[in-house]
Amino acid sequence: MKLLDWMKLAQIYLVVFGLQGLLLLIDRAVRRILAPQYYRHTWPATIKTVSEGLNIQSYINSDSSDYEKLFTTEKQKIVNAADRIMKREFQIASLGWLDFGSKVNWHRDPTTRHQWSTQFYSEIDIVSSFNSGTDIKMTWELSRFHQAVILARAYWLTGDTVYRKDLIDHWSDWTDNNPCPYGINWTSSMEVSIRVVNLILALWIVADKDNNINSIPSAVFNNILEHGKYIIRNLEISSKNGKIVAGNHLISNYSALTCIGLFLSDVPLARDWITIGMRGLNLEIKRQVLPDGLHYESSLHYHKFVLETLLITGILAKNSGLTLSSDYKESVSKMCDAVVLLTRPDGQLPTIGDSDGGRLAVLSGYYLNRSDNIHDILALGAVLLEREDIRCLSKNNLGELFWLIGPANFSKFVQASETFSVPVYHQYKSGGLCVLQNREHKDFILFRTDWPEGECPTGHRHNDLLSIEIWLNGDPITVDPGTQTYTADFNVRNELRSTKSHATVSLNNDEQNLIPFNSPFELISKTNSGKVRSNFTEELITVASTAFWNAIMSHDRSVSYSPNSGELVIEDTIVEADTACWNWPLFPGSYELEATFTTDLELSTKRENLKFANVYGSPSTSRVIRLSSDTKKRASVKFVFNRRKGNAKALNKDSTMVS
């Protein structure tokens, strides 16, 4: 890094860590200078052990009968899942249940059988696996230890100590095979952070059941401290050309430090991490949460991940009597609002930008394969923010909340009567999205009007400027393709983030932004967005924006929607392009684009398979309709969609029905 970058990092480290930050920055420099075989000697062979008699604060304050009354069908599901885990069967991302056998191999890809090294963490070359078919995420998933929370909940609900014993034995097996900081499961601070948060939540549940921590070996608490020390030495933050580079990973790092401190509050070292973690979170909230409440990485999945992380951390802090800053609560409140407004009629967030399905901690269902209901997360927001309208919205989805605060305040949800107001039009000026909708008729139109403002990272962004996701009368029409893989196959990775995979227009068979083939988390900006224009009446909402591909070539898109009739009109104007291709990726199960269009162009129609991944790692296909033509420097096309299929306007000699 350049001197300017080190100076920028020094500012951050001093703000977050105080004078200790200089030592940590020196450690980062030493790691860059020394070869790994020498740097590893800076890691102590042992750490200071945690003293006896820790006081672990309980926060559930309930018993299993309360849970069974509230969630009548959940206990058996949890027990069944725990029984399978005891047989060393686990759910891994989209792969479903996998049998790992009596001896779990923590370093092997369960799909390709690729065996990762157990070397010192900075000696392991992850990049060499890129584009080889193996996906590091599939190995990491098991070591995120979501299964610990299942075992703890089964113990809490049944009182059967076999689940508690298996949790401890399972963790002991992990630590025996993954000594800090050796092996693939110590190469990412985000993975370390998620793992330790899940372990802490599991142990909190165990301690609540036992009313003490006598059943938890002191070695486990020492492991938790090891995780914290690793995170502090490996914060996922850097600087490039004097600009801080950080994202959702750093949020998870600070969250984990806070959670460790709250859990081991009797340990002076860990207690200091509460201050460090919360200070870091407040700093990153100002940087990463845009003024309109959207997260700045251009991905709705990572928006939800960051929100979940801030909510869980905030509730645990609140349980311990900490006061959250006004910026913290205000940003979280806006992020909750965005989740509500941007949720489709099927209850899911659109897969705008990258989506890998990751969670910080799942406290209902069995982690990655659970039903992804956004109301569970919103219930956390209702408690943290004391918002009546979110309570009303999430009153039937309190499963996650039970394990964080117990049922004492559930009556407030039942009594909640202030409904959440959903406007028919909302523009996220800072985040570059616009949503038009009619909840009664289940119309939903999401329009990418421009790129997020400011110096926002592009690693999880797709080439989706002026793309549009459409639902009318509850019928899905167009869709974003999702994310099938990050590193296993660059061709697939790049295809799903390309312009042609989104409901927008490709000009001159080019990409909106440059996609370097060998850089799966880089998108080099090329296309600029124009000023968003909007006009709003009760009868008609019109929103328009322009994508400037270069100094003279542009694509202007106007979207007009009638909330009453459900008619949607999209008008595209192309300037100074030789060719244009309208890409319409269809929602899975749809085979034709039911719309009328009007144009003077001679459009050729091509139907192709579309790579699609509703869930990360689970490839499937849909269809994409491509309408292409020579544009002769200037052209326009108008598309008309209607609320019900087969309800399109009568055709005339200037119109064509794509069906």
C-alpha positions in Angstrom: 0.0 0.0 0.0 1.0 3.6 -0.5 1.9 5.9 2.4 -1.4 7.7 1.9 -3.3 4.5 2.4 -1.4 3.7 5.6 -2.1 7.2 6.9 -5.8 6.7 6.1 -5.9 3.4 7.9 -4.0 4.9 10.9 -6.8 7.5 11.3 -9.4 4.7 11.5 -7.4 2.5 13.8 -6.8 5.4 16.2 -10.5 6.4 16.3 -11.6 2.8 16.9 -8.7 1.4 19.1 -7.0 4.5 20.6 -3.2 4.1 20.9 -3.6 0.3 20.7 -4.5 1.0 17.0 -0.9 1.9 16.3 0.3 -1.5 17.5 -2.3 -3.2 15.4 -1.3 -1.2 12.4 2.3 -2.2 12.9 1.2 -5.8 13.1 -0.5 -5.4 9.7 2.7 -3.9 8.2 4.8 -6.8 9.7 2.4 -9.3 8.1 3.0 -7.7 4.7 6.8 -7.5 5.2 7.6 -10.9 6.8 7.2 -14.2 5.0 4.3 -16.2 6.6 6.7 -18.8 8.0 8.3 -16.0 10.1 5.2 -14.0 10.8 3.5 -17.0 12.4 6.0 -16.8 15.3 4.3 -13.6 16.3 1.2 -15.6 17.3 1.5 -16.9 20.9 1.2 -20.7 21.3 -1.2 -20.2 24.2 -3.4 -17.4 25.5 -4.3 -16.3 29.0 -7.0 -18.6 30.3 -10.3 -17.3 31.5 -10.7 -17.4 35.3 -13.4 -19.6 37.0 -16.7 -18.2 38.1 -17.8 -16.2 35.1 -21.2 -14.5 35.3 -23.1 -15.2 32.1 -26.3 -13.1 32.1 -29.5 -14.8 31.1 -32.0 -13.0 28.8 -34.6 -15.5 27.8 -36.3 -15.8 31.3 -38.8 -18.4 30.2 -39.3 -22.1 29.9 -40.1 -24.7 27.3 -43.8 -24.7 28.0 -44.0 -21.0 27.0 -42.2 -21.8 23.7 -44.5 -24.7 22.9 -47.6 -22.6 23.5 -46.3 -19.9 21.2 -44.8 -22.1 18.5 -46.8 -25.3 18.6 -45.1 -27.1 15.7 -41.5 -25.9 16.1 -40.2 -28.1 19.0 -40.3 -31.4 17.1 -38.7 -29.8 14.0 -35.8 -28.5 16.2 -35.4 -31.9 17.9 -35.5 -33.7 14.5 -32.8 -31.4 13.1 -30.6 -31.8 16.2 -30.9 -35.6 16.0 -29.6 -35.5 12.4 -26.8 -33.1 13.5 -25.8 -35.6 16.1 -25.4 -38.2 13.3 -23.2 -35.6 11.6 -25.6 -34.7 8.9 -25.7 -31.0 8.1 -27.5 -28.6 5.7 -24.9 -26.9 3.5 -26.1 -23.8 1.6 -28.4 -25.1 -1.2 -27.1 -28.6 -1.1 -29.7 -29.9 1.4 -28.8 -32.5 4.0 -25.3 -34.0 3.6 -23.9 -36.9 5.6 -20.4 -36.1 6.8 -19.8 -39.4 8.5 -18.6 -40.1 12.0 -15.4 -38.1 11.4 -16.1 -34.7 10.0 -13.5 -33.4 7.5 -13.6 -29.6 8.2 -11.3 -28.8 5.4 -12.9 -30.5 2.4 -15.3 -29.1 -0.2 -18.4 -31.3 0.2 -19.2 -31.1 -3.5 -15.9 -31.3 -5.3 -14.0 -33.1 -2.5 -11.2 -30.6 -2.8 -9.0 -30.8 0.3 -7.8 -27.5 1.7 -4.5 -26.9 3.4 -4.1 -26.8 7.2 -1.1 -24.4 7.0 -0.8 -21.1 8.8 -3.7 -18.9 7.6 -1.6 -16.4 5.6 0.2 -19.2 3.8 -3.0 -20.6 2.2 -3.5 -19.5 -1.4 -7.3 -19.3 -1.9 -6.9 -17.4 -5.2 -5.3 -20.5 -6.8 -8.7 -22.3 -6.4 -10.6 -19.7 -8.4 -12.2 -20.8 -11.6 -11.4 -24.4 -10.9 -14.9 -25.7 -10.0 -14.4 -25.6 -6.2 -16.2 -23.0 -4.2 -14.5 -22.0 -0.9 -17.9 -20.9 0.5 -19.1 -24.6 0.5 -16.2 -25.5 2.8 -16.7 -22.4 5.0 -20.4 -22.9 5.6 -20.1 -25.8 8.0 -17.6 -24.0 10.1 -19.9 -21.0 10.5 -21.4 -23.3 13.2 -25.1 -22.5 12.7 -25.7 -26.0 13.9 -24.6 -25.1 17.4 -27.8 -23.0 17.9 -29.9 -26.0 16.8 -28.3 -28.3 19.4 -28.6 -25.6 22.1 -32.3 -25.1 21.4 -33.0 -28.8 21.4 -31.3 -29.0 24.8 -33.2 -26.0 26.1 -36.5 -27.4 24.9 -36.1 -31.0 26.1 -33.6 -30.8 29.0 -31.9 -33.9 27.5 -28.2 -33.4 28.2 -27.2 -35.5 25.2 -27.7 -32.4 23.1 -25.5 -30.2 25.4 -22.8 -32.8 25.4 -22.8 -33.2 21.7 -22.6 -29.4 21.3 -19.4 -29.3 23.4 -18.0 -32.5 21.8 -18.7 -31.1 18.3 -16.9 -27.8 19.1 -14.0 -29.7 20.7 -13.6 -31.7 17.5 -13.6 -28.4 15.5 -10.9 -26.8 17.7 -8.8 -29.9 17.6 -8.7 -29.9 13.9 -8.7 -26.1 13.5 -6.1 -24.6 15.9 -5.9 -20.9 15.8 -4.9 -19.6 13.2 -4.2 -22.6 11.1 -6.3 -23.9 8.2 -8.8 -22.7 5.7 -11.4 -21.8 8.4 -9.1 -19.0 9.7 -8.5 -17.3 6.4 -11.5 -14.9 6.5 -12.4 -12.7 9.5 -16.0 -12.7 8.4 -16.1 -16.5 8.8 -14.4 -16.2 12.2 -16.9 -13.6 13.2 -20.0 -15.5 12.1 -18.7 -18.7 13.8 -18.1 -17.1 17.2 -21.4 -15.2 17.2 -23.2 -18.5 16.7 -21.2 -20.3 19.4 -22.0 -17.4 21.8 -25.7 -17.5 21.1 -25.7 -21.3 21.6 -23.8 -21.0 24.9 -26.2 -18.3 26.1 -29.1 -20.6 25.5 -27.3 -23.4 27.4 -26.5 -21.1 30.3 -30.1 -19.9 30.4 -31.3 -23.5 30.7 -28.7 -24.5 33.4 -28.8 -21.1 35.3 -25.0 -21.4 35.3 -22.1 -22.2 33.1 -20.7 -25.2 35.0 -21.3 -27.5 32.1 -19.2 -25.4 29.7 -15.5 -26.2 29.8 -13.2 -23.2 30.3 -11.4 -24.2 27.0 -14.5 -23.0 25.2 -14.3 -19.6 26.7 -10.6 -19.5 25.8 -11.5 -20.4 22.2 -13.9 -17.4 22.1 -11.1 -15.1 23.2 -8.9 -16.6 20.5 -11.5 -15.7 18.0 -11.6 -12.1 19.2 -7.9 -11.7 19.1 -7.8 -13.0 15.6 -10.5 -10.6 14.4 -8.7 -7.6 15.9 -5.5 -8.5 14.1 -7.3 -9.2 10.9 -10.0 -6.5 10.5 -11.4 -6.6 6.9 -10.6 -3.0 6.1 -8.1 -1.5 3.7 -7.3 1.6 1.8 -6.8 2.3 -1.9 -5.6 5.6 -3.3 -6.5 7.2 0.1 -10.0 5.8 0.2 -11.2 3.4 2.8 -12.3 0.0 1.4 -14.7 -1.8 3.6 -18.1 -3.5 3.5 -20.4 -6.0 5.2 -17.4 -8.1 6.3 -16.2 -5.3 8.6 -19.6 -4.9 10.0 -19.6 -8.6 11.0 -16.1 -8.1 12.5 -17.2 -5.3 14.8 -20.4 -7.1 15.7 -18.4 -10.2 16.8 -16.1 -8.2 19.0 -19.1 -6.6 20.7 -20.9 -9.9 21.2 -17.7 -11.5 22.7 -17.4 -8.5 25.1 -21.1 -8.8 26.1 -20.8 -12.5 26.7 -17.5 -12.4 28.6 -18.2 -9.2 30.3 -16.3 -10.3 33.4 -13.0 -10.6 31.4 -11.3 -7.2 31.2 -9.8 -7.8 27.8 -13.2 -8.9 26.3 -15.0 -6.1 28.1 -12.9 -3.5 26.2 -14.1 -5.1 23.0 -17.6 -3.8 23.6 -16.4 -0.3 23.3 -14.2 -1.1 20.3 -17.0 -3.0 18.5 -19.7 -0.4 19.1 -17.4 2.4 18.2 -16.5 0.6 14.9 -20.1 -0.1 14.1 -21.1 3.5 14.6 -18.3 4.6 12.3 -19.2 2.1 9.6 -22.9 2.9 9.8 -22.1 6.5 8.9 -20.0 5.2 5.9 -22.0 2.2 4.7 -25.7 3.1 5.3 -26.8 5.7 2.8 -29.0 8.7 3.9 -32.1 6.9 2.4 -31.4 3.7 4.4 -30.0 1.5 1.7 -26.7 -0.3 2.2 -24.0 1.1 -0.1 -22.9 -2.2 -1.7 -25.7 -2.2 -4.4 -27.1 -5.6 -3.1 -30.4 -6.1 -1.3 -29.1 -9.4 0.2 -26.2 -7.6 1.8 -28.5 -4.9 2.9 -30.5 -7.5 4.8 -27.3 -9.2 6.2 -26.0 -5.9 7.6 -29.4 -5.1 9.0 -29.7 -8.5 10.7 -26.2 -8.0 12.1 -27.0 -4.5 13.5 -30.3 -5.7 14.9 -28.9 -8.8 16.8 -25.9 -6.8 18.1 -28.2 -3.9 19.1 -30.6 -6.1 21.0 -27.8 -7.9 22.9 -26.3 -4.5 23.7 -29.7 -3.3 24.9 -30.2 -6.4 27.0 -26.9 -5.5 28.8 -28.1 -1.9 29.5 -26.1 -0.2 26.8 -27.5 2.9 25.1 -27.4 2.9 21.3 -26.5 6.1 19.5 -29.2 8.0 17.7 -27.3 7.4 14.4 -27.4 3.7 15.0 -31.1 3.6 15.7 -32.0 6.0 12.9 -30.0 4.0 10.3 -31.5 0.7 11.4 -35.0 2.2 11.3 -34.5 3.4 7.7 -33.0 0.0 6.8 -36.1 -1.8 8.2 -38.4 0.6 6.2 -36.5 -0.4 3.0 -36.9 -4.1 3.7 -40.7 -3.6 3.9 -41.0 -1.4 0.9 -38.8 -3.5 -1.3 -40.3 -6.9 -0.6 -42.1 -8.5 -3.5 -45.6 -9.9 -3.4 -44.1 -13.4 -2.7 -42.6 -12.1 0.5 -39.0 -12.2 -0.8 -36.5 -9.4 -1.4 -35.5 -9.2 -5.1 -32.0 -10.5 -5.8 -30.7 -7.1 -6.8 -26.9 -7.3 -7.0 -25.1 -10.3 -5.4 -26.9 -12.7 -3.1 -25.1 -15.6 -1.4 -27.8 -16.5 1.2 -25.5 -15.9 4.1 -26.8 -15.1 7.6 -25.2 -14.0 10.8 -27.3 -16.2 12.9 -30.6 -18.0 12.3 -32.8 -18.5 15.3 -35.8 -20.1 13.7 -35.8 -23.0 11.3 -32.5 -24.6 10.5 -30.2 -22.0 9.1 -29.6 -21.6 5.4 -32.4 -23.8 4.1 -35.1 -22.2 6.3 -38.0 -20.2 4.8 -36.6 -16.8 4.3 -39.3 -14.6 5.9 -38.3 -11.0 6.2 -40.8 -10.5 9.0 -38.6 -12.5 11.5 -35.9 -9.9 11.1 -38.4 -7.0 11.3 -39.6 -8.3 14.7 -36.1 -7.7 16.0 -36.4 -4.1 14.6 -39.7 -3.6 16.3 -38.2 -4.4 19.7 -34.9 -2.5 19.2 -36.7 0.6 17.9 -40.0 0.3 19.8 -41.9 0.9 16.7 -45.6 0.1 16.8 -46.1 -0.2 13.0 -43.3 -2.8 12.7 -44.7 -4.7 15.7 -48.1 -4.9 13.9 -46.4 -6.0 10.7 -44.4 -8.8 12.3 -46.7 -10.0 15.1 -47.0 -13.5 13.7 -43.3 -14.0 13.2 -41.6 -13.9 16.6 -39.6 -17.1 16.4 -36.2 -15.4 16.1 -37.1 -12.9 18.8 -37.8 -15.5 21.5 -34.2 -16.6 21.8 -33.0 -13.0 22.3 -35.5 -11.5 24.7 -37.9 -14.2 25.8 -41.7 -13.8 25.5 -42.1 -11.1 28.2 -42.8 -8.3 25.6 -44.8 -10.4 23.1 -48.1 -9.0 24.3 -47.1 -5.7 22.8 -47.0 -7.3 19.4 -50.5 -8.8 19.9 -51.9 -5.5 20.9 -50.1 -3.5 18.1 -52.6 -1.7 15.9 -50.6 1.0 14.0 -50.3 -0.4 10.5 -47.2 0.2 8.3 -48.0 2.7 5.6 -46.7 1.6 2.1 -46.6 4.4 -0.4 -47.3 3.6 -4.1 -44.1 5.4 -5.0 -40.8 5.7 -3.2 -37.5 6.8 -4.6 -34.2 5.8 -3.0 -32.2 8.7 -4.2 -29.0 7.8 -2.6 -29.3 4.1 -3.3 -30.4 4.4 -6.9 -33.6 2.4 -6.7 -37.3 3.3 -7.2 -40.3 1.2 -6.3 -43.8 1.6 -7.5 -46.5 -0.7 -6.1 -50.1 -1.4 -5.2 -50.2 -3.9 -2.3 -53.9 -4.5 -2.7 -53.5 -5.7 -6.3 -50.0 -7.1 -5.7 -48.3 -4.9 -8.3 -44.6 -4.4 -7.7 -42.2 -2.5 -10.0 -38.6 -2.1 -9.0 -36.5 0.2 -11.2 -32.7 0.7 -11.0 -32.7 4.4 -11.8 -29.0 5.1 -11.1 -25.9 4.0 -9.2 -25.6 4.6 -5.5 -24.1 8.1 -4.8 -20.7 8.6 -3.4 -17.7 6.4 -3.2 -19.5 3.0 -3.0 -17.8 -0.3 -3.6 -18.7 -2.2 -6.8 -17.7 -5.7 -5.9 -21.3 -6.9 -5.4 -22.8 -4.7 -8.0 -24.3 -6.0 -11.3 -24.6 -4.3 -14.6 -28.2 -3.5 -14.0 -28.6 0.2 -14.7 -32.2 0.9 -15.8 -33.2 -2.7 -15.3 -36.7 -3.4 -14.0 -38.3 -6.2 -12.0 -42.1 -6.4 -12.6 -45.0 -8.1 -10.8 -48.6 -7.3 -11.8 -51.6 -8.8 -10.1 -49.3 -11.1 -8.2 -47.9 -12.5 -11.4 -44.1 -12.3 -11.7 -42.9 -11.1 -15.2 -39.2 -10.2 -15.1 -36.6 -11.2 -12.6 -32.9 -10.5 -11.6 -30.8 -13.6 -12.1 -29.3 -13.9 -8.6 -25.8 -15.3 -7.9 -24.9 -18.9 -8.6 -21.2 -18.8 -7.6 -18.5 -16.3 -6.7 -15.3 -18.1 -7.6 -15.9 -21.6 -8.8 -16.7 -20.6 -12.4 -15.8 -17.2 -13.7 -17.9 -17.6 -16.9 -21.0 -18.3 -14.8 -20.1 -15.6 -12.3 -19.7 -13.0 -15.0 -22.7 -14.0 -17.0 -25.1 -13.6 -14.1 -23.8 -10.1 -13.4 -23.7 -9.0 -17.1 -26.0 -6.5 -18.8 -27.6 -9.2 -20.9 -28.9 -11.0 -17.8 -30.8 -8.0 -16.6 -34.0 -6.4 -17.8 -32.3 -3.5 -19.5 -30.8 -2.6 -22.9 -27.4 -3.7 -24.3 -25.8 -1.2 -26.7 -23.4 -2.2 -29.4 -23.2 -5.7 -27.8 -21.2 -4.2 -25.0 -21.3 -4.1 -21.2 -22.4 -1.2 -19.1 -19.3 -1.5 -16.9 -16.2 -3.5 -17.5 -16.1 -7.0 -15.9 -12.5 -8.2 -15.6 -12.6 -11.9 -16.2 -10.2 -12.9 -13.4 -11.5 -10.5 -10.8 -14.8 -11.9 -9.4 -15.3 -9.0 -7.0 -14.5 -6.1 -9.3 -16.6 -4.0 -11.7 -14.8 -1.1 -13.4 -17.2 1.8 -13.7 -17.9 3.1 -17.3 -21.5 3.9 -17.6 -22.9 7.0 -15.8 -26.4 7.6 -14.7 -28.3 10.8 -15.4 -30.7 12.8 -13.1 -33.8 11.0 -12.1 -37.0 12.7 -13.3 -40.4 12.0 -11.8 -44.0 13.1 -11.9 -46.6 11.9 -9.5 -50.4 12.1 -9.5 -53.0 9.8 -8.1 -53.7 8.4 -11.5 -50.2 8.1 -12.9 -46.6 7.8 -11.7 -43.8 8.5 -14.2 -40.1 8.0 -13.4 -37.3 8.3 -15.9 -33.5 8.2 -16.0 -30.7 7.9 -18.5 -27.7 5.6 -18.8 -24.8 7.4 -20.5 -22.6 4.7 -22.0 -20.1 7.3 -23.1 -19.9 11.0 -24.1 -22.5 10.6 -26.9 -24.2 7.2 -26.6 -27.1 6.8 -24.2 -30.2 4.9 -23.2 -33.1 6.8 -21.7 -35.9 4.8 -20.0 -39.2 6.2 -18.8 -41.5 4.1 -16.6 -45.2 5.0 -16.2 -47.5 3.1 -13.9 -51.1 3.5 -13.1 -51.9 2.2 -9.6 -55.6 2.0 -10.4 -55.6 0.1 -13.7 -52.2 -1.6 -13.3 -51.1 -0.5 -16.7 -47.3 -0.2 -17.0 -45.7 1.6 -19.9 -41.9 1.5 -20.5 -40.5 3.8 -23.2 -36.9 3.5 -24.2 -34.9 5.9 -26.3 -31.5 5.0 -27.8 -29.1 7.7 -29.0 -25.9 7.2 -31.1 -25.8 3.4 -30.9 -25.3 1.2 -33.9 -27.2 -1.7 -32.4 -29.4 -2.3 -29.4 -30.8 -5.4 -27.7 -33.7 -5.4 -25.2 -33.2 -8.1 -22.7 -36.2 -9.5 -20.8 -35.2 -12.2 -18.3 -38.4 -13.9 -17.3 -39.4 -15.2 -13.9 -39.0 -19.0 -13.8 -42.1 -20.7 -15.1 -42.8 -18.0 -17.6 -42.0 -18.6 -21.3 -43.2 -15.5 -23.1 -43.2 -11.8 -22.5 -46.9 -10.8 -22.4 -46.6 -7.2 -23.5 -47.4 -5.1 -26.5 -44.7 -3.0 -28.1 -44.6 -0.2 -30.6 -41.6 0.9 -32.6 -40.4 1.8 -36.1 -37.5 -0.7 -35.8 -37.4 -4.1 -37.3 -36.8 -6.1 -34.2 -35.6 -9.7 -34.4 -36.7 -11.9 -31.5 -34.5 -14.6 -29.9 -35.5 -16.9 -27.0 -32.7 -18.3 -25.0 -32.1 -20.1 -21.7 -31.3 -17.8 -18.8 -28.9 -18.9 -16.1 -30.8 -18.3 -12.9 -30.1 -18.9 -9.2 -32.8 -18.1 -6.7 -30.5 -19.6 -4.1 -26.7 -19.4 -4.1 -25.1 -22.5 -5.4 -28.3 -23.9 -6.8 -28.3 -23.5 -10.6 -31.5 -23.5 -12.5 -32.7 -22.0 -15.7 -35.4 -19.6 -16.9 -36.0 -17.9 -20.2 -34.8 -14.6 -21.6 -36.5 -12.8 -24.6 -34.0 -10.7 -26.6 -35.3 -8.1 -29.1 -32.5 -6.7 -31.2 -32.1 -4.3 -34.1 -29.8 -1.9 -35.9 -30.8 1.5 -34.3 -29.4 3.9 -36.9 -28.1 6.2 -34.2 -31.5 7.0 -32.7 -34.5 4.7 -32.0 -37.4 4.3 -29.6 -39.5 1.5 -28.4 -42.6 1.5 -26.1 -43.7 -1.5 -24.2 -47.1 -1.9 -22.5 -47.8 -4.4 -19.7 -51.2 -4.9 -18.2 -52.3 -6.3 -14.8 -53.9 -9.5 -16.2 -52.4 -11.9 -18.7 -54.2 -11.7 -22.1 -55.4 -8.2 -21.2 -53.1 -6.4 -23.6 -54.4 -3.7 -25.8 -55.6 -4.6 -29.3 -52.8 -4.8 -31.8 -52.5 -2.5 -34.8 -50.1 -2.4 -37.7 -47.5 -0.6 -35.7 -47.6 -2.9 -32.7 -46.4 -6.5 -32.0 -47.4 -8.9 -29.3 -44.5 -10.8 -27.8 -46.1 -14.0 -26.8 
